[in-house]
Amino acid sequence: MITLQEDRLEFRFPEVHEEAQCSISFQRTLRIPDDEKDYPLPPGFGKFPLRHLDDYAGRIPEKWVERGGVIMPMFQSEALWIHFQSNAYCDAYPFAIKVATGKIDAITGERWREGLHSDPQDYVVIPTQPWLDGYCVERGVIRQFVAMPLGEGYTVEEQITGESEYGGIQIVAYPMKAEIYEEMRRSLRDGWTVFDFCRAIPMPDMGLAPGGRMKQEIYVDPYGLEAWDQEHSSRCFVTIANSLTWRAITGESPPTIPPTAADYSKACLPWFDYYDGDEKPSKGSKILAGLASVAELSKKKGQAVLPENKSADIKTVINIQKKHSPNQVRESTF
């Protein structure tokens, strides 16, 4: 079961276990420079608003209605990171989470396949993985999720498939098998916790493209494929709307554009680093590593799609400890 609460997707599996709960939100953030330097983790500036698509069925394209899910606003070339959080009121219940953009897996670069796979691993595990900022391109490096319109060739979907059919973000959550969770909890005891007017306005689909390089480990599943209850899962399609579309559909103003990375660094505000030496990192995807970034493609096309791409001067980097709560330590006010 999926519910929407305070701009978070809440996943609950009471039929598996009463504590099988987790939440996923999408954080506004700095778009790091796309200049081939490896940057630390940027902060979160609060959650993107999420709304049920069904509430606007008369105002949106029919294909959006058919796939259902939620909608959120992003400006072109804006960035995001995905925040994963297990139930905070009990021992953290583990989940395997698949994340795709335009039906392309963000970890492997492969086209969408049903179920979980271990060779290569096409999912992340929470609470081991507190967040995901982009496409896993090599060990310890991701390319940031950056919003771009479909149909212009920038998105991962278009670069891999040559088509611009889906866009958006696809999320599927699989809870750990109840018996394995109970056995683990017994052995660890208190282990880790961790209108008609709208139809006249073009409503182009938005997708995500690979942006700048960022230091981030994507961790290998520490439990193994057999730990996950693949008979129970919940999925959600997150449609991305540009600012004009969002206003036309919901009547709400989209969030303001976040500051640039250069502005943020000039203000001497902190960046972040997270490393968990107890977990094994993934090697990254050769498919995703071979894709062109937004800056590379825009240069080839002779287009100016990144309004600000100057290198940032990193003055302060805060090291995040595993014991800390990600939503407490990776936020900033500009």
MILODO-811702 format. One line per field, with one value per residue (C-alpha): residue number from 1; residue in three letters; chain; x, y negated, z. Coordinates in steps of 0.02 Angstrom, whole numbers, plus 50000, padded with zeros to 5 digits. Example, Ala and Ser with C-alpha at 12.3 -4.5 7.8 and 13.67 -1.06 7.14 Angstrom:
REM residues 2
num: [1/2]
residu: [ALA/SER]
chaine: [A/A]
u: [50615/50684]
v: [50225/50053]
w: [50390/50357]
REM end
This chain:
REM residues 334
num: [1/2/3/4/5/6/7/8/9/10/11/12/13/14/15/16/17/18/19/20/21/22/23/24/25/26/27/28/29/30/31/32/33/34/35/36/37/38/39/40/41/42/43/44/45/46/47/48/49/50/51/52/53/54/55/56/57/58/59/60/61/62/63/64/65/66/67/68/69/70/71/72/73/74/75/76/77/78/79/80/81/82/83/84/85/86/87/88/89/90/91/92/93/94/95/96/97/98/99/100/101/102/103/104/105/106/107/108/109/110/111/112/113/114/115/116/117/118/119/120/121/122/123/124/125/126/127/128/129/130/131/132/133/134/135/136/137/138/139/140/141/142/143/144/145/146/147/148/149/150/151/152/153/154/155/156/157/158/159/160/161/162/163/164/165/166/167/168/169/170/171/172/173/174/175/176/177/178/179/180/181/182/183/184/185/186/187/188/189/190/191/192/193/194/195/196/197/198/199/200/201/202/203/204/205/206/207/208/209/210/211/212/213/214/215/216/217/218/219/220/221/222/223/224/225/226/227/228/229/230/231/232/233/234/235/236/237/238/239/240/241/242/243/244/245/246/247/248/249/250/251/252/253/254/255/256/257/258/259/260/261/262/263/264/265/266/267/268/269/270/271/272/273/274/275/276/277/278/279/280/281/282/283/284/285/286/287/288/289/290/291/292/293/294/295/296/297/298/299/300/301/302/303/304/305/306/307/308/309/310/311/312/313/314/315/316/317/318/319/320/321/322/323/324/325/326/327/328/329/330/331/332/333/334]
residu: [MET/ILE/THR/LEU/GLN/GLU/ASP/ARG/LEU/GLU/PHE/ARG/PHE/PRO/GLU/VAL/HIS/GLU/GLU/ALA/GLN/CYS/SER/ILE/SER/PHE/GLN/ARG/THR/LEU/ARG/ILE/PRO/ASP/ASP/GLU/LYS/ASP/TYR/PRO/LEU/PRO/PRO/GLY/PHE/GLY/LYS/PHE/PRO/LEU/ARG/HIS/LEU/ASP/ASP/TYR/ALA/GLY/ARG/ILE/PRO/GLU/LYS/TRP/VAL/GLU/ARG/GLY/GLY/VAL/ILE/MET/PRO/MET/PHE/GLN/SER/GLU/ALA/LEU/TRP/ILE/HIS/PHE/GLN/SER/ASN/ALA/TYR/CYS/ASP/ALA/TYR/PRO/PHE/ALA/ILE/LYS/VAL/ALA/THR/GLY/LYS/ILE/ASP/ALA/ILE/THR/GLY/GLU/ARG/TRP/ARG/GLU/GLY/LEU/HIS/SER/ASP/PRO/GLN/ASP/TYR/VAL/VAL/ILE/PRO/THR/GLN/PRO/TRP/LEU/ASP/GLY/TYR/CYS/VAL/GLU/ARG/GLY/VAL/ILE/ARG/GLN/PHE/VAL/ALA/MET/PRO/LEU/GLY/GLU/GLY/TYR/THR/VAL/GLU/GLU/GLN/ILE/THR/GLY/GLU/SER/GLU/TYR/GLY/GLY/ILE/GLN/ILE/VAL/ALA/TYR/PRO/MET/LYS/ALA/GLU/ILE/TYR/GLU/GLU/MET/ARG/ARG/SER/LEU/ARG/ASP/GLY/TRP/THR/VAL/PHE/ASP/PHE/CYS/ARG/ALA/ILE/PRO/MET/PRO/ASP/MET/GLY/LEU/ALA/PRO/GLY/GLY/ARG/MET/LYS/GLN/GLU/ILE/TYR/VAL/ASP/PRO/TYR/GLY/LEU/GLU/ALA/TRP/ASP/GLN/GLU/HIS/SER/SER/ARG/CYS/PHE/VAL/THR/ILE/ALA/ASN/SER/LEU/THR/TRP/ARG/ALA/ILE/THR/GLY/GLU/SER/PRO/PRO/THR/ILE/PRO/PRO/THR/ALA/ALA/ASP/TYR/SER/LYS/ALA/CYS/LEU/PRO/TRP/PHE/ASP/TYR/TYR/ASP/GLY/ASP/GLU/LYS/PRO/SER/LYS/GLY/SER/LYS/ILE/LEU/ALA/GLY/LEU/ALA/SER/VAL/ALA/GLU/LEU/SER/LYS/LYS/LYS/GLY/GLN/ALA/VAL/LEU/PRO/GLU/ASN/LYS/SER/ALA/ASP/ILE/LYS/THR/VAL/ILE/ASN/ILE/GLN/LYS/LYS/HIS/SER/PRO/ASN/GLN/VAL/ARG/GLU/SER/THR/PHE]
chaine: [A/A/A/A/A/A/A/A/A/A/A/A/A/A/A/A/A/A/A/A/A/A/A/A/A/A/A/A/A/A/A/A/A/A/A/A/A/A/A/A/A/A/A/A/A/A/A/A/A/A/A/A/A/A/A/A/A/A/A/A/A/A/A/A/A/A/A/A/A/A/A/A/A/A/A/A/A/A/A/A/A/A/A/A/A/A/A/A/A/A/A/A/A/A/A/A/A/A/A/A/A/A/A/A/A/A/A/A/A/A/A/A/A/A/A/A/A/A/A/A/A/A/A/A/A/A/A/A/A/A/A/A/A/A/A/A/A/A/A/A/A/A/A/A/A/A/A/A/A/A/A/A/A/A/A/A/A/A/A/A/A/A/A/A/A/A/A/A/A/A/A/A/A/A/A/A/A/A/A/A/A/A/A/A/A/A/A/A/A/A/A/A/A/A/A/A/A/A/A/A/A/A/A/A/A/A/A/A/A/A/A/A/A/A/A/A/A/A/A/A/A/A/A/A/A/A/A/A/A/A/A/A/A/A/A/A/A/A/A/A/A/A/A/A/A/A/A/A/A/A/A/A/A/A/A/A/A/A/A/A/A/A/A/A/A/A/A/A/A/A/A/A/A/A/A/A/A/A/A/A/A/A/A/A/A/A/A/A/A/A/A/A/A/A/A/A/A/A/A/A/A/A/A/A/A/A/A/A/A/A/A/A/A/A/A/A/A/A/A/A/A/A/A/A/A/A/A/A/A/A/A/A/A/A]
u: [50000/50063/49999/50054/50094/50179/50256/50324/50279/50238/50254/50168/50156/50050/50016/50203/50245/50169/50336/50367/50360/50471/50458/50533/50545/50628/50743/50775/50961/51104/51143/51329/51440/51450/51637/51709/51765/51704/51602/51545/51363/51260/51130/50943/50834/50673/50556/50480/50290/50199/50016/49902/49880/49703/49652/49683/49616/49519/49668/49810/49852/49762/49924/49969/49801/49825/49992/49934/50047/50099/50163/50298/50369/50547/50626/50728/50907/50856/50930/50861/50912/50804/50792/50755/50697/50644/50516/50593/50486/50553/50701/50730/50641/50750/50684/50751/50709/50715/50735/50718/50703/50611/50606/50798/50871/50972/51096/51131/51078/50976/50797/50664/50642/50513/50579/50748/50911/51084/51196/51209/51117/50978/50916/50974/50946/50882/50930/51104/51079/51014/50998/51026/51083/51103/51159/51292/51431/51581/51637/51608/51542/51369/51309/51178/50993/50954/50781/50770/50624/50591/50616/50781/50897/50969/50884/50956/50801/50831/51018/50995/50833/50825/50645/50558/50410/50404/50504/50477/50538/50483/50495/50462/50483/50506/50503/50618/50538/50458/50543/50715/50680/50623/50775/50890/50805/50820/51005/51046/50917/50932/51046/51044/50905/50927/49485/49478/49605/49737/49714/49766/49935/50068/50111/50277/50346/50505/50639/50805/50975/51153/51231/51391/51499/51476/51563/51436/51445/51305/51311/51298/51151/51218/51075/51065/50925/50832/50800/50671/50485/50457/50279/50236/50286/50217/50259/50235/50260/50321/50277/50388/50303/50390/50346/50214/50129/50128/50044/49914/49871/49874/49850/50002/50166/50317/50461/50587/50743/50882/51045/51188/51333/51447/51330/51319/51507/51530/51420/51539/51398/51443/51444/51437/51526/51459/51559/51513/51669/51566/51477/51541/51517/51455/51576/51456/51375/51475/51313/51282/51466/51461/51321/51350/51313/51199/51348/51431/51274/51229/51403/51384/51211/51267/51132/51141/51033/51131/51106/51251/51392/51543/51655/51623/51757/51727/51779/51688/51643/51552/51581/51418/51423/51315/51233/51163/50992/51014/50870/50952/51128/51106/51003/51051/50968/51028]
v: [50000/49827/49665/49485/49393/49224/49242/49416/49582/49698/49884/50005/50195/50249/50415/50452/50377/50240/50147/50161/49975/49851/49681/49600/49415/49310/49173/49006/48975/48886/48937/48972/48910/49027/49003/49179/49140/49254/49152/49193/49219/49059/49018/49040/48884/48972/49091/49067/49057/49215/49224/49369/49371/49436/49270/49183/49315/49187/49074/49189/49300/49467/49567/49483/49536/49715/49738/49653/49611/49437/49279/49157/48997/48968/48828/48876/48917/48926/49069/49184/49323/49464/49487/49661/49681/49836/49831/49721/49789/49967/50069/50011/50132/50169/50142/50172/50019/50015/49843/49809/49653/49672/49860/49867/49936/49800/49926/50039/49936/50085/50075/50109/50290/50353/50418/50404/50462/50484/50499/50355/50291/50179/50106/50020/50078/49969/49922/49966/49838/49675/49582/49588/49433/49499/49635/49757/49736/49808/49861/49716/49597/49554/49428/49314/49326/49171/49133/49110/49110/49269/49263/49168/49316/49275/49401/49571/49650/49566/49598/49785/49827/49687/49656/49529/49631/49632/49497/49473/49587/49764/49832/50010/50063/50244/50280/50405/50574/50569/50726/50660/50493/50579/50693/50545/50443/50584/50604/50419/50366/50176/50182/50036/49908/49809/48874/48838/48699/48822/48926/48778/48773/48895/49023/49097/49245/49219/49348/49358/49342/49372/49214/49178/49307/49334/49442/49570/49756/49870/50017/50201/50294/50361/50486/50575/50593/50727/50605/50505/50543/50526/50587/50420/50255/50080/49968/49785/49683/49506/49389/49235/49075/48915/48757/48693/48863/48880/48711/48750/48919/48883/48694/48691/48600/48715/48699/48562/48606/48660/48562/48611/48713/48562/48451/48584/48602/48414/48406/48531/48654/48838/48986/49165/49332/49502/49661/49827/49933/50084/50101/50156/50030/50071/50060/49952/49973/49972/49930/49774/49727/49720/49592/49409/49283/49135/49018/49133/49151/48967/48924/49045/48977/48796/48764/48669/48774/48752/48574/48587/48713/48629/48738/48723/48688/48815/48740/48845/49030/49111/49297/49385/49530/49684/49664/49494/49471/49415/49291/49204/49187/49159/49001/48819/48650/48526]
w: [50000/49955/50031/50010/50171/50186/50013/50052/49974/50119/50083/50202/50196/50346/50260/50270/50440/50548/50546/50359/50322/50233/50151/49996/49960/49825/49887/49803/49790/49703/49527/49539/49397/49248/49224/49249/49427/49567/49691/49869/49912/49897/50030/50026/50023/50070/49982/49810/49823/49770/49716/49665/49475/49496/49575/49408/49288/49186/49160/49107/48958/48955/48960/49125/49196/49136/49221/49382/49527/49579/49497/49552/49477/49417/49318/49165/49218/49402/49505/49640/49757/49824/50011/50079/50258/50355/50494/50629/50769/50772/50714/50536/50421/50268/50092/49917/49810/49620/49543/49357/49251/49087/49124/49128/49289/49377/49447/49297/49146/49084/49021/49151/49206/49329/49495/49578/49500/49575/49423/49406/49559/49496/49661/49820/49998/50138/50271/50203/50062/50139/49974/49786/49693/49518/49398/49458/49329/49420/49592/49710/49576/49513/49384/49459/49414/49308/49236/49047/48924/48829/48643/48640/48663/48835/48948/48991/48915/48746/48745/48778/48685/48556/48612/48724/48783/48973/49062/49248/49388/49425/49602/49665/49848/49905/50092/50174/50209/50381/50445/50397/50480/50641/50642/50613/50748/50874/50838/50836/50966/50956/50804/50679/50667/50572/49123/48962/48987/49038/48882/48777/48864/48800/48934/48882/48977/49077/49108/49199/49117/49182/49253/49349/49436/49623/49752/49813/49849/49791/49911/49868/49948/50116/50137/49969/49842/49941/50084/49987/49979/49791/49805/49886/49809/49780/49635/49595/49438/49473/49330/49318/49262/49211/49306/49184/49175/49365/49387/49254/49329/49515/49525/49640/49615/49596/49719/49680/49583/49704/49712/49598/49663/49641/49744/49878/49891/49891/50045/50129/50164/50189/50071/50134/50125/50176/50185/50265/50277/50334/50166/49996/49855/49680/49534/49432/49262/49100/49008/49111/49111/48921/48912/48875/49012/48985/48965/48837/48733/48739/48675/48530/48490/48505/48636/48800/48915/49077/49139/49263/49254/49331/49438/49624/49754/49894/50061/50191/50183/50330/50355/50395/50516/50483/50654/50606/50528/50346/50352/50501/50432/50246/50245/50223/50218/50088]
REM end
